[in-house]
Amino acid sequence: MAGRTMMVAGSLKLARQDRMPGVLKAARSAPPGLLAAVAALSPGLRETEACLRSIEEEKEDMASTGLLADGTSAAASVEAQWQTASAGRWLQLVPHQSSLPPRPRPSPPPRKQPDVPDGFRSAGPGEQLWISEDGRQARHLDDTGEEMHGVLIGTRPLVLGRAGVYFEVALEEVRPGESLDGLTVGVTTTHPEDVTNVPATAEHISETWSVGYDGQMWDCKSASLTQVGWDPRSLMEGDIIGVLVTAKEGELIVFRNGTAVCAGPRSIPRDVELYAVVDLLGAARAVRWVCDASPPGQ
């Protein structure tokens, strides 16, 4: 391999137009690493295209497994060599260097998300909730608003983005008249399968932080309810309620139609999976999960 590289590299002393036939000929037989070395020593569009063509041919030969001879994903190898060889970055030989540096390894593929759709499920085996088959809509079955046990939990962990974790629900139905409580939203580190008893309200799920009720927030670390400057009983049908747990401070912030209306508990852990929590309390009777929601301004 080293001797072959030096032979090809030596041909680079020739004029550019005289080199190209050799480079293009090598594309039909040379290993991808050698072609990338040639492109790196004398970067150019046609050399890089030759490198890409060589890898594509090897990928076709390995179509049954999807892997190159060294076990590298063919698609990942094509992308890595195209980006690095075309810019001539990964092979910069110095005078005293007699061998090729290690071939760059492509980054591992992203972890596959669980095969579960975004949406709600009942927290525990409750009978007070109707939830659509796709998990996107939920409605409390009590007409009076006096019955509790209307806690919903997300079916899968919230995705951590640049701003933090975020989800939205649309308030689809509000009970008429006055109510003692309103829509309550938050997050929990408790896995849905671990909620075996039906919680009366959101704070009865362990490791939960929530905001709502009659204008209060719950912090599981202090195990206390604290008054906040937002009353969820003022919400109207059609309002979009967003919940953000910030990446930097772990602070829970509630949004109404894209405007921040309340700051909740802080120091919520960000290094563990968080699940959405929605409690259909009092005035709030039905909600809809908003798919692919992103924080305001993102």
LINVENNOR-V555825 format. One record per residue. N is the residue number from 0. RES is the residue in one letter. PHI is phi in radians with two decimals (999 if undefined). Layout:
n = (N/N)
res = (RES/RES)
phi = (PHI/PHI)
This chain:
n = (0/1/2/3/4/5/6/7/8/9/10/11/12/13/14/15/16/17/18/19/20/21/22/23/24/25/26/27/28/29/30/31/32/33/34/35/36/37/38/39/40/41/42/43/44/45/46/47/48/49/50/51/52/53/54/55/56/57/58/59/60/61/62/63/64/65/66/67/68/69/70/71/72/73/74/75/76/77/78/79/80/81/82/83/84/85/86/87/88/89/90/91/92/93/94/95/96/97/98/99/100/101/102/103/104/105/106/107/108/109/110/111/112/113/114/115/116/117/118/119/120/121/122/123/124/125/126/127/128/129/130/131/132/133/134/135/136/137/138/139/140/141/142/143/144/145/146/147/148/149/150/151/152/153/154/155/156/157/158/159/160/161/162/163/164/165/166/167/168/169/170/171/172/173/174/175/176/177/178/179/180/181/182/183/184/185/186/187/188/189/190/191/192/193/194/195/196/197/198/199/200/201/202/203/204/205/206/207/208/209/210/211/212/213/214/215/216/217/218/219/220/221/222/223/224/225/226/227/228/229/230/231/232/233/234/235/236/237/238/239/240/241/242/243/244/245/246/247/248/249/250/251/252/253/254/255/256/257/258/259/260/261/262/263/264/265/266/267/268/269/270/271/272/273/274/275/276/277/278/279/280/281/282/283/284/285/286/287/288/289/290/291/292/293/294/295/296/297)
res = (M/A/G/R/T/M/M/V/A/G/S/L/K/L/A/R/Q/D/R/M/P/G/V/L/K/A/A/R/S/A/P/P/G/L/L/A/A/V/A/A/L/S/P/G/L/R/E/T/E/A/C/L/R/S/I/E/E/E/K/E/D/M/A/S/T/G/L/L/A/D/G/T/S/A/A/A/S/V/E/A/Q/W/Q/T/A/S/A/G/R/W/L/Q/L/V/P/H/Q/S/S/L/P/P/R/P/R/P/S/P/P/P/R/K/Q/P/D/V/P/D/G/F/R/S/A/G/P/G/E/Q/L/W/I/S/E/D/G/R/Q/A/R/H/L/D/D/T/G/E/E/M/H/G/V/L/I/G/T/R/P/L/V/L/G/R/A/G/V/Y/F/E/V/A/L/E/E/V/R/P/G/E/S/L/D/G/L/T/V/G/V/T/T/T/H/P/E/D/V/T/N/V/P/A/T/A/E/H/I/S/E/T/W/S/V/G/Y/D/G/Q/M/W/D/C/K/S/A/S/L/T/Q/V/G/W/D/P/R/S/L/M/E/G/D/I/I/G/V/L/V/T/A/K/E/G/E/L/I/V/F/R/N/G/T/A/V/C/A/G/P/R/S/I/P/R/D/V/E/L/Y/A/V/V/D/L/L/G/A/A/R/A/V/R/W/V/C/D/A/S/P/P/G/Q)
phi = (999/-1.13/-1.12/-1.17/-1.10/-1.12/-1.14/-1.16/-1.09/-1.12/-1.17/-1.22/-1.26/-1.27/-1.08/-1.01/-1.16/-1.39/-1.27/-1.01/-1.00/-1.17/-1.12/-1.17/-1.13/-1.11/-1.07/-1.46/-2.40/-1.31/-1.08/-0.97/-1.10/-1.17/-1.11/-1.14/-1.10/-1.07/-1.11/-1.26/-1.21/-2.48/-1.09/-2.97/-1.10/-1.19/-1.08/-1.15/-1.10/-1.11/-1.04/-1.10/-1.09/-1.07/-1.19/-1.07/-1.13/-1.17/-1.10/-1.12/-1.13/-1.76/-1.04/-1.16/-1.93/1.33/-2.11/-1.36/-1.05/-1.61/1.57/-1.28/-1.03/-1.04/-1.09/-1.16/-1.16/-1.01/-1.13/-1.13/-1.26/-1.07/-1.26/-1.52/-1.21/-1.12/-1.63/1.12/-1.68/-1.63/-2.26/-2.06/-1.26/-1.79/-0.93/-1.55/-1.55/-1.87/-2.30/-1.28/-1.24/-1.03/-1.18/-1.14/-1.77/-1.17/-1.14/-1.14/-1.13/-1.09/-1.15/-1.22/-1.27/-1.00/-1.42/-2.34/-1.21/-1.11/2.71/-1.88/-2.55/-1.23/-1.38/1.52/-1.42/-1.40/-2.14/-1.69/-2.16/-1.82/-2.23/-1.10/-1.05/-1.48/1.29/-1.64/-2.22/-2.54/-2.50/-1.34/-1.49/-1.45/-1.39/-1.47/1.50/-1.54/-1.41/-1.69/0.97/-2.06/-1.54/-1.93/-2.31/-1.11/-1.34/-2.53/-1.08/-1.24/-1.45/-1.43/-1.91/-1.09/-1.46/2.45/-1.79/-2.62/-2.61/-2.37/-2.31/-1.80/-1.43/-1.72/-2.63/-2.09/-1.22/-1.26/1.45/-1.49/-2.31/-1.33/-2.40/-2.49/-0.93/-2.12/-2.31/3.10/-2.44/-2.53/-1.63/-1.33/-1.18/-0.91/-1.21/-1.51/-1.56/-1.69/-1.87/-1.33/-1.32/-1.14/-2.47/-1.00/-1.20/-1.45/-1.55/-1.11/0.93/-2.19/-2.17/-2.60/-2.38/2.61/0.95/-1.89/1.81/-2.38/-2.20/-2.02/-2.09/-1.16/-1.26/-1.64/0.91/-2.56/-1.70/-2.25/-1.15/-2.21/-1.57/-2.51/-1.98/-1.18/-1.22/-1.48/-1.16/-2.12/-1.03/1.70/-1.12/-1.83/-1.86/-1.92/-2.24/-2.11/-1.91/-1.16/-1.21/-1.44/-1.83/1.16/-1.68/-1.53/-2.16/-1.79/-2.01/-2.14/0.93/1.52/-1.96/-1.16/-2.08/-2.79/-1.74/-1.91/-1.05/-2.13/1.05/-1.25/-1.09/-1.93/-1.67/-2.27/-1.27/-2.02/-2.00/-1.19/-2.27/-2.34/-2.04/-1.44/-1.71/0.86/-1.17/-1.45/-1.93/-2.51/-2.40/-2.28/-1.27/-1.65/-1.30/0.95/-1.29/-2.33/-1.01/-0.94/1.55/-1.62)
